[in-house]
Amino acid sequence: MAQTALKHVIECLSEVFDKYAKEDEDVHTLSKAEAKKLLETELPELLKNPGGSEKVKQMVEDLDLDQDGKIDFLEFSIMTMTLSIAHKLCS
């Protein structure tokens, strides 16, 4: 059976999270530095706008919903869904 587009997207999101989460000893969460690097690398267009670097910093702060200093996969997933909705509304 061929892989569906949605299954591919889900696997890609998981792979992106894992790629950046493994940069330190905790492979289950992103540190704020890892999250910042993920956003800067995977969504460089955020930095093209004036204040882009500040937007990334604020986005990382906002991602940490439970304020534990780390971004887990649920928090990352909420961000990606929010970005997907914004993209759909703007297209």
Phi and psi in radians as a Rosetta constraint file:
Dihedral C 1 N 2 CA 2 C 2 CIRCULARHARMONIC -1.257 0.35
Dihedral N 2 CA 2 C 2 N 3 CIRCULARHARMONIC 2.561 0.35
Dihedral C 2 N 3 CA 3 C 3 CIRCULARHARMONIC -1.246 0.35
Dihedral N 3 CA 3 C 3 N 4 CIRCULARHARMONIC 2.358 0.35
Dihedral C 3 N 4 CA 4 C 4 CIRCULARHARMONIC -1.395 0.35
Dihedral N 4 CA 4 C 4 N 5 CIRCULARHARMONIC 2.833 0.35
Dihedral C 4 N 5 CA 5 C 5 CIRCULARHARMONIC -1.086 0.35
Dihedral N 5 CA 5 C 5 N 6 CIRCULARHARMONIC -0.738 0.35
Dihedral C 5 N 6 CA 6 C 6 CIRCULARHARMONIC -1.144 0.35
Dihedral N 6 CA 6 C 6 N 7 CIRCULARHARMONIC -0.734 0.35
Dihedral C 6 N 7 CA 7 C 7 CIRCULARHARMONIC -1.062 0.35
Dihedral N 7 CA 7 C 7 N 8 CIRCULARHARMONIC -0.704 0.35
Dihedral C 7 N 8 CA 8 C 8 CIRCULARHARMONIC -1.087 0.35
Dihedral N 8 CA 8 C 8 N 9 CIRCULARHARMONIC -0.767 0.35
Dihedral C 8 N 9 CA 9 C 9 CIRCULARHARMONIC -1.094 0.35
Dihedral N 9 CA 9 C 9 N 10 CIRCULARHARMONIC -0.768 0.35
Dihedral C 9 N 10 CA 10 C 10 CIRCULARHARMONIC -1.062 0.35
Dihedral N 10 CA 10 C 10 N 11 CIRCULARHARMONIC -0.779 0.35
Dihedral C 10 N 11 CA 11 C 11 CIRCULARHARMONIC -1.124 0.35
Dihedral N 11 CA 11 C 11 N 12 CIRCULARHARMONIC -0.681 0.35
Dihedral C 11 N 12 CA 12 C 12 CIRCULARHARMONIC -1.117 0.35
Dihedral N 12 CA 12 C 12 N 13 CIRCULARHARMONIC -0.755 0.35
Dihedral C 12 N 13 CA 13 C 13 CIRCULARHARMONIC -1.058 0.35
Dihedral N 13 CA 13 C 13 N 14 CIRCULARHARMONIC -0.759 0.35
Dihedral C 13 N 14 CA 14 C 14 CIRCULARHARMONIC -1.105 0.35
Dihedral N 14 CA 14 C 14 N 15 CIRCULARHARMONIC -0.732 0.35
Dihedral C 14 N 15 CA 15 C 15 CIRCULARHARMONIC -1.115 0.35
Dihedral N 15 CA 15 C 15 N 16 CIRCULARHARMONIC -0.733 0.35
Dihedral C 15 N 16 CA 16 C 16 CIRCULARHARMONIC -1.108 0.35
Dihedral N 16 CA 16 C 16 N 17 CIRCULARHARMONIC -0.811 0.35
Dihedral C 16 N 17 CA 17 C 17 CIRCULARHARMONIC -1.005 0.35
Dihedral N 17 CA 17 C 17 N 18 CIRCULARHARMONIC -0.873 0.35
Dihedral C 17 N 18 CA 18 C 18 CIRCULARHARMONIC -1.082 0.35
Dihedral N 18 CA 18 C 18 N 19 CIRCULARHARMONIC -0.670 0.35
Dihedral C 18 N 19 CA 19 C 19 CIRCULARHARMONIC -0.992 0.35
Dihedral N 19 CA 19 C 19 N 20 CIRCULARHARMONIC -0.772 0.35
Dihedral C 19 N 20 CA 20 C 20 CIRCULARHARMONIC -1.512 0.35
Dihedral N 20 CA 20 C 20 N 21 CIRCULARHARMONIC -0.539 0.35
Dihedral C 20 N 21 CA 21 C 21 CIRCULARHARMONIC -1.186 0.35
Dihedral N 21 CA 21 C 21 N 22 CIRCULARHARMONIC -0.472 0.35
Dihedral C 21 N 22 CA 22 C 22 CIRCULARHARMONIC -1.426 0.35
Dihedral N 22 CA 22 C 22 N 23 CIRCULARHARMONIC 0.044 0.35
Dihedral C 22 N 23 CA 23 C 23 CIRCULARHARMONIC -1.261 0.35
Dihedral N 23 CA 23 C 23 N 24 CIRCULARHARMONIC -0.287 0.35
Dihedral C 23 N 24 CA 24 C 24 CIRCULARHARMONIC -2.167 0.35
Dihedral N 24 CA 24 C 24 N 25 CIRCULARHARMONIC -2.958 0.35
Dihedral C 24 N 25 CA 25 C 25 CIRCULARHARMONIC -1.293 0.35
Dihedral N 25 CA 25 C 25 N 26 CIRCULARHARMONIC -0.297 0.35
Dihedral C 25 N 26 CA 26 C 26 CIRCULARHARMONIC -1.775 0.35
Dihedral N 26 CA 26 C 26 N 27 CIRCULARHARMONIC 1.777 0.35
Dihedral C 26 N 27 CA 27 C 27 CIRCULARHARMONIC -1.447 0.35
Dihedral N 27 CA 27 C 27 N 28 CIRCULARHARMONIC -0.043 0.35
Dihedral C 27 N 28 CA 28 C 28 CIRCULARHARMONIC -1.730 0.35
Dihedral N 28 CA 28 C 28 N 29 CIRCULARHARMONIC -0.128 0.35
Dihedral C 28 N 29 CA 29 C 29 CIRCULARHARMONIC -2.459 0.35
Dihedral N 29 CA 29 C 29 N 30 CIRCULARHARMONIC 2.823 0.35
Dihedral C 29 N 30 CA 30 C 30 CIRCULARHARMONIC -1.774 0.35
Dihedral N 30 CA 30 C 30 N 31 CIRCULARHARMONIC 2.276 0.35
Dihedral C 30 N 31 CA 31 C 31 CIRCULARHARMONIC -1.237 0.35
Dihedral N 31 CA 31 C 31 N 32 CIRCULARHARMONIC 2.935 0.35
Dihedral C 31 N 32 CA 32 C 32 CIRCULARHARMONIC -1.112 0.35
Dihedral N 32 CA 32 C 32 N 33 CIRCULARHARMONIC -0.604 0.35
Dihedral C 32 N 33 CA 33 C 33 CIRCULARHARMONIC -1.158 0.35
Dihedral N 33 CA 33 C 33 N 34 CIRCULARHARMONIC -0.723 0.35
Dihedral C 33 N 34 CA 34 C 34 CIRCULARHARMONIC -1.145 0.35
Dihedral N 34 CA 34 C 34 N 35 CIRCULARHARMONIC -0.722 0.35
Dihedral C 34 N 35 CA 35 C 35 CIRCULARHARMONIC -1.114 0.35
Dihedral N 35 CA 35 C 35 N 36 CIRCULARHARMONIC -0.721 0.35
Dihedral C 35 N 36 CA 36 C 36 CIRCULARHARMONIC -1.091 0.35
Dihedral N 36 CA 36 C 36 N 37 CIRCULARHARMONIC -0.779 0.35
Dihedral C 36 N 37 CA 37 C 37 CIRCULARHARMONIC -1.105 0.35
Dihedral N 37 CA 37 C 37 N 38 CIRCULARHARMONIC -0.718 0.35
Dihedral C 37 N 38 CA 38 C 38 CIRCULARHARMONIC -1.029 0.35
Dihedral N 38 CA 38 C 38 N 39 CIRCULARHARMONIC -0.872 0.35
Dihedral C 38 N 39 CA 39 C 39 CIRCULARHARMONIC -1.115 0.35
Dihedral N 39 CA 39 C 39 N 40 CIRCULARHARMONIC -0.745 0.35
Dihedral C 39 N 40 CA 40 C 40 CIRCULARHARMONIC -1.163 0.35
Dihedral N 40 CA 40 C 40 N 41 CIRCULARHARMONIC -0.602 0.35
Dihedral C 40 N 41 CA 41 C 41 CIRCULARHARMONIC -1.475 0.35
Dihedral N 41 CA 41 C 41 N 42 CIRCULARHARMONIC -0.785 0.35
Dihedral C 41 N 42 CA 42 C 42 CIRCULARHARMONIC -1.496 0.35
Dihedral N 42 CA 42 C 42 N 43 CIRCULARHARMONIC -0.408 0.35
Dihedral C 42 N 43 CA 43 C 43 CIRCULARHARMONIC -2.290 0.35
Dihedral N 43 CA 43 C 43 N 44 CIRCULARHARMONIC 1.049 0.35
Dihedral C 43 N 44 CA 44 C 44 CIRCULARHARMONIC -1.079 0.35
Dihedral N 44 CA 44 C 44 N 45 CIRCULARHARMONIC -0.362 0.35
Dihedral C 44 N 45 CA 45 C 45 CIRCULARHARMONIC -1.121 0.35
Dihedral N 45 CA 45 C 45 N 46 CIRCULARHARMONIC -0.337 0.35
Dihedral C 45 N 46 CA 46 C 46 CIRCULARHARMONIC -1.096 0.35
Dihedral N 46 CA 46 C 46 N 47 CIRCULARHARMONIC -0.515 0.35
Dihedral C 46 N 47 CA 47 C 47 CIRCULARHARMONIC -1.518 0.35
Dihedral N 47 CA 47 C 47 N 48 CIRCULARHARMONIC -0.197 0.35
Dihedral C 47 N 48 CA 48 C 48 CIRCULARHARMONIC -1.245 0.35
Dihedral N 48 CA 48 C 48 N 49 CIRCULARHARMONIC -0.461 0.35
Dihedral C 48 N 49 CA 49 C 49 CIRCULARHARMONIC -1.478 0.35
Dihedral N 49 CA 49 C 49 N 50 CIRCULARHARMONIC 2.672 0.35
Dihedral C 49 N 50 CA 50 C 50 CIRCULARHARMONIC -0.994 0.35
Dihedral N 50 CA 50 C 50 N 51 CIRCULARHARMONIC 2.346 0.35
Dihedral C 50 N 51 CA 51 C 51 CIRCULARHARMONIC 1.381 0.35
Dihedral N 51 CA 51 C 51 N 52 CIRCULARHARMONIC 0.200 0.35
Dihedral C 51 N 52 CA 52 C 52 CIRCULARHARMONIC -1.013 0.35
Dihedral N 52 CA 52 C 52 N 53 CIRCULARHARMONIC -0.750 0.35
Dihedral C 52 N 53 CA 53 C 53 CIRCULARHARMONIC -1.093 0.35
Dihedral N 53 CA 53 C 53 N 54 CIRCULARHARMONIC -0.683 0.35
Dihedral C 53 N 54 CA 54 C 54 CIRCULARHARMONIC -1.191 0.35
Dihedral N 54 CA 54 C 54 N 55 CIRCULARHARMONIC -0.611 0.35
Dihedral C 54 N 55 CA 55 C 55 CIRCULARHARMONIC -1.092 0.35
Dihedral N 55 CA 55 C 55 N 56 CIRCULARHARMONIC -0.754 0.35
Dihedral C 55 N 56 CA 56 C 56 CIRCULARHARMONIC -1.083 0.35
Dihedral N 56 CA 56 C 56 N 57 CIRCULARHARMONIC -0.797 0.35
Dihedral C 56 N 57 CA 57 C 57 CIRCULARHARMONIC -1.029 0.35
Dihedral N 57 CA 57 C 57 N 58 CIRCULARHARMONIC -0.778 0.35
Dihedral C 57 N 58 CA 58 C 58 CIRCULARHARMONIC -1.178 0.35
Dihedral N 58 CA 58 C 58 N 59 CIRCULARHARMONIC -0.657 0.35
Dihedral C 58 N 59 CA 59 C 59 CIRCULARHARMONIC -1.082 0.35
Dihedral N 59 CA 59 C 59 N 60 CIRCULARHARMONIC -0.744 0.35
Dihedral C 59 N 60 CA 60 C 60 CIRCULARHARMONIC -1.077 0.35
Dihedral N 60 CA 60 C 60 N 61 CIRCULARHARMONIC -0.769 0.35
Dihedral C 60 N 61 CA 61 C 61 CIRCULARHARMONIC -1.071 0.35
Dihedral N 61 CA 61 C 61 N 62 CIRCULARHARMONIC -0.760 0.35
Dihedral C 61 N 62 CA 62 C 62 CIRCULARHARMONIC -1.196 0.35
Dihedral N 62 CA 62 C 62 N 63 CIRCULARHARMONIC -0.503 0.35
Dihedral C 62 N 63 CA 63 C 63 CIRCULARHARMONIC -1.105 0.35
Dihedral N 63 CA 63 C 63 N 64 CIRCULARHARMONIC -0.578 0.35
Dihedral C 63 N 64 CA 64 C 64 CIRCULARHARMONIC -1.370 0.35
Dihedral N 64 CA 64 C 64 N 65 CIRCULARHARMONIC 1.303 0.35
Dihedral C 64 N 65 CA 65 C 65 CIRCULARHARMONIC -1.055 0.35
Dihedral N 65 CA 65 C 65 N 66 CIRCULARHARMONIC -0.676 0.35
Dihedral C 65 N 66 CA 66 C 66 CIRCULARHARMONIC -1.604 0.35
Dihedral N 66 CA 66 C 66 N 67 CIRCULARHARMONIC 0.088 0.35
Dihedral C 66 N 67 CA 67 C 67 CIRCULARHARMONIC 0.950 0.35
Dihedral N 67 CA 67 C 67 N 68 CIRCULARHARMONIC 0.679 0.35
Dihedral C 67 N 68 CA 68 C 68 CIRCULARHARMONIC -1.680 0.35
Dihedral N 68 CA 68 C 68 N 69 CIRCULARHARMONIC 0.076 0.35
Dihedral C 68 N 69 CA 69 C 69 CIRCULARHARMONIC 1.486 0.35
Dihedral N 69 CA 69 C 69 N 70 CIRCULARHARMONIC 0.046 0.35
Dihedral C 69 N 70 CA 70 C 70 CIRCULARHARMONIC -2.370 0.35
Dihedral N 70 CA 70 C 70 N 71 CIRCULARHARMONIC 2.740 0.35
Dihedral C 70 N 71 CA 71 C 71 CIRCULARHARMONIC -1.959 0.35
Dihedral N 71 CA 71 C 71 N 72 CIRCULARHARMONIC 2.025 0.35
Dihedral C 71 N 72 CA 72 C 72 CIRCULARHARMONIC -1.571 0.35
Dihedral N 72 CA 72 C 72 N 73 CIRCULARHARMONIC 3.114 0.35
Dihedral C 72 N 73 CA 73 C 73 CIRCULARHARMONIC -1.145 0.35
Dihedral N 73 CA 73 C 73 N 74 CIRCULARHARMONIC -0.568 0.35
Dihedral C 73 N 74 CA 74 C 74 CIRCULARHARMONIC -1.100 0.35
Dihedral N 74 CA 74 C 74 N 75 CIRCULARHARMONIC -0.824 0.35
Dihedral C 74 N 75 CA 75 C 75 CIRCULARHARMONIC -1.103 0.35
Dihedral N 75 CA 75 C 75 N 76 CIRCULARHARMONIC -0.704 0.35
Dihedral C 75 N 76 CA 76 C 76 CIRCULARHARMONIC -1.092 0.35
Dihedral N 76 CA 76 C 76 N 77 CIRCULARHARMONIC -0.726 0.35
Dihedral C 76 N 77 CA 77 C 77 CIRCULARHARMONIC -1.128 0.35
Dihedral N 77 CA 77 C 77 N 78 CIRCULARHARMONIC -0.695 0.35
Dihedral C 77 N 78 CA 78 C 78 CIRCULARHARMONIC -1.064 0.35
Dihedral N 78 CA 78 C 78 N 79 CIRCULARHARMONIC -0.739 0.35
Dihedral C 78 N 79 CA 79 C 79 CIRCULARHARMONIC -1.088 0.35
Dihedral N 79 CA 79 C 79 N 80 CIRCULARHARMONIC -0.807 0.35
Dihedral C 79 N 80 CA 80 C 80 CIRCULARHARMONIC -1.162 0.35
Dihedral N 80 CA 80 C 80 N 81 CIRCULARHARMONIC -0.612 0.35
Dihedral C 80 N 81 CA 81 C 81 CIRCULARHARMONIC -1.192 0.35
Dihedral N 81 CA 81 C 81 N 82 CIRCULARHARMONIC -0.706 0.35
Dihedral C 81 N 82 CA 82 C 82 CIRCULARHARMONIC -1.072 0.35
Dihedral N 82 CA 82 C 82 N 83 CIRCULARHARMONIC -0.756 0.35
Dihedral C 82 N 83 CA 83 C 83 CIRCULARHARMONIC -1.157 0.35
Dihedral N 83 CA 83 C 83 N 84 CIRCULARHARMONIC -0.626 0.35
Dihedral C 83 N 84 CA 84 C 84 CIRCULARHARMONIC -1.123 0.35
Dihedral N 84 CA 84 C 84 N 85 CIRCULARHARMONIC -0.735 0.35
Dihedral C 84 N 85 CA 85 C 85 CIRCULARHARMONIC -1.129 0.35
Dihedral N 85 CA 85 C 85 N 86 CIRCULARHARMONIC -0.786 0.35
Dihedral C 85 N 86 CA 86 C 86 CIRCULARHARMONIC -1.065 0.35
Dihedral N 86 CA 86 C 86 N 87 CIRCULARHARMONIC -0.732 0.35
Dihedral C 86 N 87 CA 87 C 87 CIRCULARHARMONIC -1.079 0.35
Dihedral N 87 CA 87 C 87 N 88 CIRCULARHARMONIC -0.780 0.35
Dihedral C 87 N 88 CA 88 C 88 CIRCULARHARMONIC -1.109 0.35
Dihedral N 88 CA 88 C 88 N 89 CIRCULARHARMONIC -0.737 0.35
Dihedral C 88 N 89 CA 89 C 89 CIRCULARHARMONIC -1.194 0.35
Dihedral N 89 CA 89 C 89 N 90 CIRCULARHARMONIC -0.492 0.35
Dihedral C 89 N 90 CA 90 C 90 CIRCULARHARMONIC -1.590 0.35
Dihedral N 90 CA 90 C 90 N 91 CIRCULARHARMONIC -0.116 0.35
